[in-house]
Amino acid sequence: MSTQKVWFITGASKGLGLSFVKTLLTQGYRVAATSRKVEDLHNSIGSTSENFLPLSVDIKDENSVGAAIEATVKHFGKLDVIVNNAGYGLIGSLEEISDAEARENFNVNVFGSLNVIRKAMPYLRAQRSGHIFNISSIGGLTGNFPGFGIYCATKFAVNGFTEALAAESSEFGIKATVVEPGYFRTNFLSAGSITTPKNEIADYKAAREVQRLHQEEIDGNQANDPDKAAIALIKVAEAETAPLHLLLGNDAKGLAFEKLASLEANFKEWDAITVSTAF
């Protein structure tokens, strides 16, 4: 494997991002890691080394992202693999979540990744190679979770623009993969990584139960190992070909195939209406 590859990972001070960085450094890769506060990276990963470049980045600020990409290329001489990992969860019904709360989730989960893509692509195009991993969720394939409508919408967006990116970038030898993890045992469901609406509505019993389930029962009991997710990503990055969609976890696999079956049944049931619109 080419451990000379340079990885750029956002949201790297905790969660899957932290596992990615630690695993890559252990295997000898060169890594630029970003977080809102660079001291969080030092605390979580360690001090700067020849192979590790910690960077303070506001993912919502295009200039901040651009400066980080430029610093990475200046430090390591090139850029090979992008991991758009920064994001957070938002639990609340569509009626409960305010316009500002919804837009902020999109600003981080969607537009933050687009900022990175926009600033990284000129370097990848120039070298005619590279791989962009956009970390979505199984919630980017199925939105059948009460209280996760906005969060799922952000991840559906990530899935959609990754499919377009793969089609656009292939002529330059650049790969694009959307990663759809299930539940991994990180701090994603803990305070600081997931938020709830300021104005909850008591009528939404299903949303409250889903919220309670995630914060009190699922958190800390997730079935998947984040370090194994990192190893999986490295294997995919080193392969000659790349999947457009990468499911991670048996839970993600099960939910994905349930969605496929549901779509097929839905389309068949309403096929007569579907084809009735022809001239």
Stockholm file with secondary structure:
# STOCKHOLM 1.0

chainA/1-279         MSTQKVWFITGASKGLGLSFVKTLLTQGYRVAATSRKVEDLHNSIGSTSENFLPLSVDIKDENSVGAAIEATVKHFGKLDVIVNNAGYGLIGSLEEISDAEARENFNVNVFGSLNVIRKAMPYLRAQRSGHIFNISSIGGLTGNFPGFGIYCATKFAVNGFTEALAAESSEFGIKATVVEPGYFRTNFLSAGSITTPKNEIADYKAAREVQRLHQEEIDGNQANDPDKAAIALIKVAEAETAPLHLLLGNDAKGLAFEKLASLEANFKEWDAITVSTAF
#=GR chainA/1-279 SS CCTTCEEEESSCSSHHHHHHHHHHHHTTCEEEEEESSHHHHHHHTCSCBTTEEEEECCTTCHHHHHHHHHHHHHHHSCCCEEEECCCCEECCCTTTSCHHHHHHHHIIIIIHHHHHHHHHHHHHHHHTCEEEEEECCGGGTCCCSTTCHHHHHHHHHHHHHHHHHHHHHGGGTEEEEEEEECCBSSSTTSBTTEECCSSCCTTCHHHHHHHHIIIIIITTCCSBCHHHHHHHHHHHHHSSSCCSEEEESHHHHHHHHHHHHHHHHHHHHTHHHHHTTCC
#=GC SS_cons         CCTTCEEEESSCSSHHHHHHHHHHHHTTCEEEEEESSHHHHHHHTCSCBTTEEEEECCTTCHHHHHHHHHHHHHHHSCCCEEEECCCCEECCCTTTSCHHHHHHHHIIIIIHHHHHHHHHHHHHHHHTCEEEEEECCGGGTCCCSTTCHHHHHHHHHHHHHHHHHHHHHGGGTEEEEEEEECCBSSSTTSBTTEECCSSCCTTCHHHHHHHHIIIIIITTCCSBCHHHHHHHHHHHHHSSSCCSEEEESHHHHHHHHHHHHHHHHHHHHTHHHHHTTCC
//
